[in-house]
Amino acid sequence: MREVAIIGIGMTQFGELWEKSFRDLVAEAGIKAISDAGIEGEKIDAMYIGGMSTGRFIGQEHVAPLAVEVAGLQDLHIPAVRVEAACASGGVAMHQAYIAVASGMYDFVVVGGAEKMTDVVGGEATNILASAADREWEAFFGATFPGLYALMAKYHMHKYGTTQEQLAMVAVKNHYNGSMNPKAQFKRKITVEDVLKSPMVAEPLHLLDCSPITDGASAVILAPLDKAKEYTDKIVKIKASALACDTLSLHGRKRFDSLPAAVHAGKKAYEMAEIKPEDVDLAEVHDCFTIAEIIAIEDLGFVEKGKGGKATEEGLTSLNGEIPVNTSGGLKSKGHPVGATGIAQINEIVLQLRGEAEQRQIKDAKIGLAHNVGGSGGTAVVHILEVV
Amino acid sequence: MREVAIIGIGMTQFGELWEKSFRDLVAEAGIKAISDAGIEGEKIDAMYIGGMSTGRFIGQEHVAPLAVEVAGLQDLHIPAVRVEAACASGGVAMHQAYIAVASGMYDFVVVGGAEKMTDVVGGEATNILASAADREWEAFFGATFPGLYALMAKYHMHKYGTTQEQLAMVAVKNHYNGSMNPKAQFKRKITVEDVLKSPMVAEPLHLLDCSPITDGASAVILAPLDKAKEYTDKIVKIKASALACDTLSLHGRKRFDSLPAAVHAGKKAYEMAEIKPEDVDLAEVHDCFTIAEIIAIEDLGFVEKGKGGKATEEGLTSLNGEIPVNTSGGLKSKGHPVGATGIAQINEIVLQLRGEAEQRQIKDAKIGLAHNVGGSGGTAVVHILEVV
């Protein structure tokens, strides 16, 4: 297996983009990534695209050839593959693209993610998202994602004494970070009081504990490390790419205070990268709900199990903390176009490692980690990147 | 890249399986393949699953962890990936699994495909399938798949003199073959007259020119060639796995008498396998409509462009012809559970190469080819298998 680098990144504005179609979003992110890499389109060997429920959000499956057509690469007949893993679709697409380049099968690969979620009416988005849970055993009985994560939050509060305020502090931190990210859906700072006063969605999760419904796309360009030098002098290497799965349903798990697939993917990634959690300089984690970030920083070994709430309160994960988490604003403030999220996380890590994150730049960031989760933890992907 | 073999196959009955859920189908095909290989579940390193529109057919996205859960492998947290490429979902999953094993990333990989299509009401299935066409530029204006393939048929008839009877002969042949396949949805033989008398769906395609709506699942087990010997003495090697894409929309193409992506994938596969079309002993091709088989045998180089109808009439592709095509009954008679089709084709080729195809067995079959198409040719996958 060869070493693999990221030579280009691109993403659209995240938000309610009523004037843009899925096609527009894919084109914009792809063109930005290709321009950033300074590579000619004809050099592209293959494409991977992550999309969760394009069939239900916009009535369009089979989006890989759509991406080929949008890129104008149809006459080269390059292989293109859509990957679906709910909210981890982007991360899993990245994992597949990594294998494809590492194996020697392809050299230059575009990997993107996109979702156009705001074309459906209100509650329908929540119903579509519930297709990432176990339809027969969870969703049909009314357990949508806020409900499933609320169960985890309740258990975490009961077992470890995590508080509503600590949950809220995740949102406050991520909105603060997002206020410095021009691509973020929500750029306003919020307070703990704002979160606690916002409407209850599924107790104990308030509206401001939840990530939003978002349109957006993101893309990166992968290349073998030895060819990356021709395109950039700020080479970001993929030190690890690990994917793990679990039961689709939450009720099938042995524990509710952790996503075992994420623990497993994290361990595999640390082994592959030959590093420890304390070597990570910053992380983008899957904060679809505030409780999810608290569980994530525990699962990834940044803090002991049960200490995630306290650590957040003490500022460990803030922009100037020991391990800044979600410098982009995370899913909470940057927005969560489900298929795009995994690749948007990679975008942020690359920006930080290149020193291009402007106001929200972490000093001397060398190693970054991205943690992308599908559903209630049926799928988890961890990538570790290093600037070389 | 390592050589890769198929050490196990399994598939469910194809048909209207109202008493079985998607979950049941995945379990049955997977267990059959694992039993056929004689491998313990704990040896499985990864899973790939092809499904086209599970989100719309059964309200369930994120089916990869569902497959892990069904297989009881959740505590191993093995990586599992869903791939979607419309009716080529199975073939593309196979291609990804091939890369994963060939690269050395994983040893034993289950690759499956499944679709549960008969739980939606009548016309809705056609609408869901139309999400594999270009929704914005084709489907919204009423161009569903029978219409798109009818355009190709009309053009082929106009340009090359292909007749309605020749189209019908594809269906007659495939129903004859399917009558000997216990897994086929339709086991009754039909005549040219039956086809021509059946209701018109989209001129010139009659009902019996069209493949049906089907429930079903199929699976195969891949292993590195050097480890395959421990599990079977009838080793079937993957000589080639090639994927190519094109525009999503039919109107964007330069020609309508060919699927350029299939031509491209075919050429790549022949190069990779170091063989010529005349070396192929049998083929499973994507006969979603009768015209599709005629175009396929031309695109794959079995006959010259424009001669597909005549060749079918002359029996070239019949069970005792020079190059038997769709010995399983094809999509037409065996049925077409879209996500499962690509893997079901591989199942048939393996049966034939092992000499286990019973009544429909081709004598001395050594090399078989599978041709799986998504939509109107936006995606095409060609696999070439050889018994060693």
Interface residues (C-beta under 8 A of the other chain):
Chain A: M1 S21 R23 M52 S53 G55 R56 I58 G59 Q60 E61 H62 V63 A64 P65 L66 V68 E69 Q74 H77 I78 P79 A80 V81 R82 V83 E84 A85 A86 V92 H95 Q96 I99 A100 A102 S103 G104 M105 I128 S131 A132 A133 D134 R135 E136 A139 L243 A244 C245 D246 T247 L248 S249 G252 P260 A261 H264 A265 G374 G375 G378 T379
Chain B: M1 S21 R23 M52 S53 G55 R56 I58 G59 Q60 E61 H62 V63 A64 P65 L66 V68 E69 Q74 H77 I78 P79 A80 V81 R82 V83 E84 A85 A86 V92 H95 Q96 I99 A100 A102 S103 G104 M105 I128 S131 A132 A133 D134 R135 E136 A139 L243 A244 C245 D246 T247 L248 S249 G252 P260 A261 H264 A265 G374 G375 G378 T379
